[in-house]
Amino acid sequence: HTDTMIVHNPESNMGNAAGCPPTMAQVHHGILTGLGTDGYTHDMIESYKVANILHKHNLCDCNAAWAEVPQMLFYNNAAMANRYFKAPLGVLKPGAAGDVIVMNYDPQTELNENNLNGHILFGMTGHDCRTTICSGKVLMKDWEVLCCDEKKIMAEARKSSAKLWKSING
């Protein structure tokens, strides 16, 4: 009744020993629940995999999470973001943000709309992302970052992180 949204960050929760939240029940009760990383990792496919097996394990049910986790990642995340951004997200149509990734994936078995989730779970990793398009602009093509000086940014990030670690750890 409060229109609350929740983002489930399975690796972060596990790493902090926070336990497994009742995410499947939240989804079943119609609470808009998304899937995230909380910065624990940058790989949403890994979060997808971990959420899938975490809830199977927690509920002692091998059939748990098959529908809910893809719903959280592919539909609910877009529904949440669409509350805050002007251009529609999560769809490819005129006027939408036009965000697309191209995966380097050559399946050994047939790939279609009925088994895509299984291919993502058991065949892909975030490292398979070869091209990234955001708002219709190619940011990375064939693993080459085109939108910025990646080496310079990484050097600055390492320098900043060293300062941060020193300030945290003395």
matplotlib code that plots the C-alpha trace (Angstrom):
import matplotlib.pyplot as plt

x = [0.0, 3.0, 4.2, 7.6, 10.2, 12.9, 16.2, 17.7, 21.5, 22.2, 26.0, 26.2, 23.7, 25.7, 29.0, 27.7, 26.2, 22.8, 21.0, 18.5, 15.6, 12.1, 12.5, 10.3, 7.5, 7.9, 7.6, 4.6, 2.9, 3.2, 6.0, 8.1, 11.4, 14.4, 17.8, 21.1, 24.6, 25.0, 28.5, 29.6, 30.2, 29.6, 28.3, 24.5, 24.7, 26.5, 23.9, 21.2, 22.9, 23.5, 19.9, 18.7, 20.7, 20.4, 16.6, 16.6, 18.9, 17.1, 13.7, 14.9, 13.1, 14.8, 11.9, 12.2, 13.3, 13.0, 10.4, 10.9, 14.6, 14.3, 11.2, 13.2, 16.1, 14.5, 11.1, 11.1, 14.4, 13.1, 9.8, 11.7, 14.0, 11.1, 9.8, 12.8, 14.0, 12.2, 13.2, 11.6, 14.0, 13.9, 12.3, 13.5, 11.2, 11.3, 11.9, 13.3, 16.8, 18.0, 20.3, 21.6, 24.4, 25.8, 27.1, 29.8, 27.9, 27.7, 25.4, 25.9, 22.1, 19.2, 18.6, 15.1, 12.6, 11.6, 15.1, 16.9, 16.9, 18.7, 21.3, 21.9, 22.2, 24.3, 26.2, 26.9, 29.0, 29.5, 32.8, 30.9, 29.6, 31.5, 29.5, 27.5, 25.2, 23.6, 21.0, 21.8, 25.6, 28.2, 30.3, 32.2, 32.6, 34.4, 35.7, 37.2, 35.9, 35.2, 33.7, 36.6, 40.3, 39.9, 43.6, 43.6, 40.4, 41.7, 45.0, 43.0, 40.7, 43.7, 45.3, 42.0, 41.4, 44.9, 44.1, 40.7, 42.2, 44.8, 42.2, 40.1, 42.8, 45.2]
y = [0.0, 2.3, 1.5, 0.5, -1.0, -3.4, -4.3, -7.7, -7.8, -11.5, -11.5, -8.4, -10.0, -13.2, -11.5, -9.5, -12.6, -10.8, -14.0, -14.7, -12.3, -13.5, -12.2, -14.9, -14.1, -10.4, -11.0, -13.2, -10.6, -8.1, -6.0, -4.4, -6.2, -5.7, -7.4, -5.5, -5.9, -3.2, -2.7, -6.2, -7.1, -5.3, -8.4, -8.7, -12.1, -13.4, -11.8, -13.5, -16.8, -16.3, -15.2, -18.3, -20.8, -18.9, -19.1, -22.7, -23.5, -21.4, -22.7, -26.3, -26.2, -26.9, -25.2, -21.9, -18.7, -19.8, -17.2, -14.7, -13.9, -13.2, -11.1, -9.1, -8.4, -8.0, -6.4, -5.1, -3.2, -1.4, -0.7, 0.9, 2.9, 4.1, 5.9, 8.2, 8.5, 10.4, 8.0, 4.6, 1.9, -1.9, -1.7, -1.1, 1.3, 4.9, 7.4, 4.7, 4.9, 2.3, 0.5, -2.8, -5.3, -7.8, -11.0, -13.2, -16.5, -19.5, -22.0, -25.7, -26.2, -24.3, -20.8, -19.4, -17.4, -20.5, -21.4, -18.0, -17.9, -21.3, -20.1, -17.0, -19.0, -21.9, -20.5, -16.8, -14.6, -10.9, -11.3, -12.4, -8.8, -7.6, -4.5, -2.0, 0.6, 3.2, 5.7, 4.6, 5.4, 2.7, 2.9, -0.4, -2.4, -5.7, -5.1, -1.8, 1.2, 4.0, 6.7, 7.6, 7.0, 3.7, 3.5, 7.0, 6.5, 3.2, 4.8, 7.6, 5.1, 3.1, 6.3, 7.4, 3.9, 3.9, 7.2, 5.9, 2.6, 4.6, 6.9, 4.0, 1.8, 4.5]
z = [0.0, 0.3, -3.3, -1.8, -4.2, -3.1, -4.8, -3.9, -3.9, -3.2, -3.2, -1.0, 1.4, 1.5, 1.8, 4.8, 6.3, 6.2, 5.3, 2.5, 2.4, 1.6, -2.0, -3.6, -1.2, -1.9, -5.7, -5.2, -3.0, -5.9, -4.3, -7.1, -6.5, -8.6, -8.8, -8.1, -7.0, -4.3, -5.7, -4.5, -8.2, -11.5, -13.2, -13.3, -14.9, -11.8, -9.6, -11.8, -11.2, -7.5, -6.9, -8.7, -6.7, -3.4, -3.4, -4.5, -1.6, 0.9, 0.1, -0.5, -3.8, -7.1, -8.9, -7.0, -8.7, -12.3, -13.1, -10.4, -10.9, -14.7, -13.8, -11.3, -13.7, -17.1, -16.2, -12.6, -12.9, -16.0, -14.2, -11.3, -13.5, -15.6, -12.6, -12.6, -16.2, -19.1, -21.9, -21.6, -20.5, -21.0, -24.5, -28.1, -29.7, -31.0, -28.2, -25.8, -24.4, -26.8, -24.4, -25.8, -25.1, -27.6, -26.1, -27.5, -27.1, -29.5, -27.9, -28.3, -28.2, -29.8, -28.4, -28.6, -26.5, -24.5, -23.3, -23.2, -19.4, -19.2, -21.7, -19.6, -16.4, -17.6, -20.6, -20.3, -18.1, -17.9, -19.7, -22.8, -23.3, -26.3, -27.3, -25.3, -26.7, -24.4, -25.6, -29.1, -28.7, -29.0, -25.9, -26.3, -29.5, -29.6, -26.1, -27.0, -25.0, -27.4, -25.2, -22.9, -22.2, -20.3, -19.3, -17.9, -16.0, -14.6, -13.5, -11.8, -10.1, -8.8, -7.4, -5.8, -4.3, -2.8, -1.0, 0.1, 1.5, 3.4, 4.9, 5.9, 7.2, 8.6]

ax = plt.figure().add_subplot(projection="3d")
ax.plot(x, y, z, "-o")
ax.set_aspect("equal")
plt.show()
